[in-house]
Amino acid sequence: MERFTNWLNSLDWLHILIVIVIGWVIYQIIGFVVSWLVHNLGGARRKENRNERRKRLKTLSDLFTTVAKVIIVLTVIFTVLSDLQVNLVPLFASAGIAGVALGFGAQNIIKDALAGFFIILENQYRVGDFIEVSGIGIPNDSSDGTVERLSIRSTTMRDRNGNAHFIPNGSIVQVINKTMGYSKVRFTFAVASGTNTESLIKVIDDIGRKMAKEKEWKDKIVGPPHFSEIGKIGHGGFNVTVSGITEPSAQWDVSSEFRRRLVASMKENNIETIETID
């Protein structure tokens, strides 16, 4: 009991308290500091628009913040242990032996970490991107959704039904990024064989030009949806393809509004639609 009391009295409790308080304060503000540094030092890539830059910097900021917080916690723990007069040499030696043993069973974790590193390094996708992934153990061959979180080990993706998918990075074999740089409106429908193609093309192009000038849509549309081509021709009619370019992630809203207007306009101009020709 006397030895324990002497040990307690020999400790520099003020220093321990200061280390813990400083560590806690840095832990709380490190996210803001890292975010500021990344956003001010990251710079904009050539041909990279504001939305693309925001998503890339958000992903890097989250990653560096996580790494910084881990370093802060470990530094505080080891500093406090040292102040408590704990001999860290045997602890590090044991950690080394345990690390070798765990290394054989942690191959998947290392694989995930390496894959995550290259995903971030190569800028394959960022937080906020809508992607489709396929790979080992991914159900239905592929899954798609919006990236909510990207760490070194895993990707968190939320699909259109609101389900969150937690996917180890090492399991991802192929990624289709549907919102990088720009997105496209592209769909096909079929009209009856007696349709006047010139009138149909005018209806389609007029809708696209009008939407591109409207305040609600002009910031989302890069290239107005327009008549693209006539596809397969069948006994009862032919396929028509509409194509356009939008800002990343805006293709669904633009396409939905364009189709709504197209249906109404074709009805006004007595343009008959049929089943798409396969």
N, C-alpha and C positions, 0 to 999 in steps of 0.2 A: 504494500500500500504506500509505503514511504517512497519507493522508487517511482511509482506512478505519479505521486504528488510532485516529486522533484522534476519529473519529465514534463508535467503540465506547466510548472513554474518556469521551466527553461525555454518554453516556446515563445516566439515573438508573435503574440496574438494580433497585435496591431498590424503587422506586416501581412499576416494571413487574411485579415479582414479587408485590408486595402486591396490585396490581389483579387479577392473574390468580388469586391464591389467594382473595381476597374474592369475586371473580366465581364461582369454582368452588363455594365454600361456599354462597353465595346460591342458585346453580343447584340444589344438592342439597337445600336445605331449602325452596325456594320452593313446592313442591307441598304440603307440610304447612301452610305459612303461609296459602296461598290457600284450601286446604280448610277450615282453621279459620275464616278470615274469612267465607267463603261460608256455612258451616253456622251461624255465630253471628249473622250479619247478614242472612241470606236471609229468615228468618222463615217462618212457615207461612201459606199462603193459606187463606181461609175455605173450609170443606168439603173441604179437602185432607187425606187421611189420611197416616199416617206413611210408608207405602211410596211414595206419590206424591211426597211432599216429598223423600224420600231420593233418588229417581231424578232429580228436577229439579235438586237441589243437586249431585249427582254429575256431571251433564252440564255445569252451569255451572262447577264446579270444574275439570274437565278442560279446558274451553275457556280459562278465565282463566289456568290454569297454563301452557298452551302459549304463549299470548300473552306472558306474563311471561318465560318462558324465552327466547323470541326476542329480547325487548327486552334482557335481561341479556347474551346472547351478542353482540348488535350493540354494546352499550355498551362491553363489554370490548374488542372488536376495535378500535373507533374510538379508545378511550382509549390502547390499546397502540400503535396506529399513530401517534397524536399524540406519544407519548413517544419513539417511534423517529424523530421529526422528519420524518415523512412529510407532505407538503403535501396536505391533504384537499380543498382547493378544486377542483383539477382533477379529483379523483376524484368529487366530488359533481356537477361539471358533466358529466363523462362518463356518470355514472349517470343524470342527467336526460335526456340525449340517448338513451341506451340504453333508458330507461324509455318514452320516446315511441315508439321503434321496436318495443319488445316489446308495448306496449299494443295495437297493431293485431292482433298475433297472440295476445293473451292474453284475448280477449273471452270465451271459454268459462270461463276461470279466474275472471274477474270475475263472470260469471253464476252460477257455482257458489258463490262467496263471498257474493254478495247473497242467493241462495236459502238458504244455510246460516244467514246472519244472521237472516232472517225465520223460519226453522224454530225456531231457539232463542228468538228474541224472542217468538214467538206460542205457544211451548210446545207445538208440534204433536206431538212425541214426544221421549223421553228415553232415555238409556242404560238398558237393561233392559226397555224396552217391546217387545211383540210387535206388529209392524206388517205391513201388506200395502201394497206400493207398485207403482204403474204409471207408465209414462212413456216417454220417448224412448230407444230402444235397450235397454229392459229385456225380456229374452226371455220368451216365453209370455204376453205382455201384462201379467202381474203376477208379483210374487215376494213371499214372506212369510218372516219370520224374526225373531229377537231382535236388537235393536240392541246391538252390542258397543262401538261407538265412534261418536261424532258430533263432527265437526270443522266448521270454517267451509266447507271445500271438499267434503267427502265424508261419506258414511254407510257404516259397516261393519256388515253384517247377516249373521247366521248362521242358515241354515235348519235344518229338523228332521233333515236328512240329515248335518248337520255341515259343510256347505259354506259358506265365507265369501264374501259378495258385497260388492264395493267399488263403491258407486254414487255418481257425481257428483251433488251436490245439485241442480244446475241441470237434470239430466235427469228429476227426479221431478216428475210432473204431479199425481198424486193419492196421498194417504196415508190408509189406514184403520188407526187405532190401536185394537187389540183389547184393550188393557190399561190404558186411561186411566180413572181414577175407579173403575170396577168392571167386572166381566166377567159374562157370562151363560151359564148352562147351558141349552141349548135343542135338543131333538132330537125327531124324529117316528118312531113305529113303528106298525104296523098289527096289529089283532087280528081274530079271526073274528067274523062277524056275530052269533053266538049268545052273545057275551060279556056278562055282567052288568056294566053300566057302573058301578053303585054299588060293586060289589066291586073293580073295577079301579081306580077313583078312590081307594078306601080303601087299597089296596095301595101305590099310588104315593105318596100323601101320608104314609102311615105311615113309609115308607122315608126320605123327605126329613126329616121331623121327628126321627126317630131319629138320623140322621147329624148334624143340626144341634146335637144335644146331646152328641155324643161328643167327647172331648178332642182326638182326632186331627183332627177336621173342623170343630169349632165356630168356630175362628179363621179358617177359609177360607170359610165359608158366611155370607153376609149375609141372603139370603132363601132358605129351604129349597126345593129342587126339588119341584115339585108338579104336579098335573094342571092343564093350561092350557086345552085345548080339544079338541073332536072335529072333525077336519078332513073330508076327502073321504070319502064313503060309496060303496062299490062293491058289486058282487054278492056278493062273498065276505066282506066285512067293512068296517072303517072305520079311518081314521088317528086316532092319539091323539098329542097334543103335550105334552111335559113342559118346564117352564120354571123357572128359578131364578136367583138372583143370588149371585155369589161375589166374593171379593177379586180384584184384578187378577192375571191369569196363573194363577189357581187353577181355572179352569173345566174344564181338561182332566182334571186329577186327580179333581175332584169328579164330573164326568160319567162317567168310567171306572168309579169305584167305585159310583156310583149304578146304572149299567147292569148291573154284575155282580150287585148285590143284586136288581135288578128281575127279571133273568132267573131267578134262583133262586126268588124269591117267586112269580112267575107260574107256574112249574112246580109249586110246592107247591099253588097254588090252581087248577090245571088250566085256566089261561088260555092259549088257543092263539093263537100269533102267525102272521101270514101276510106275504106280500110287501107292501111299502108301495104304496098305491094312488096312481097318478099322476093 
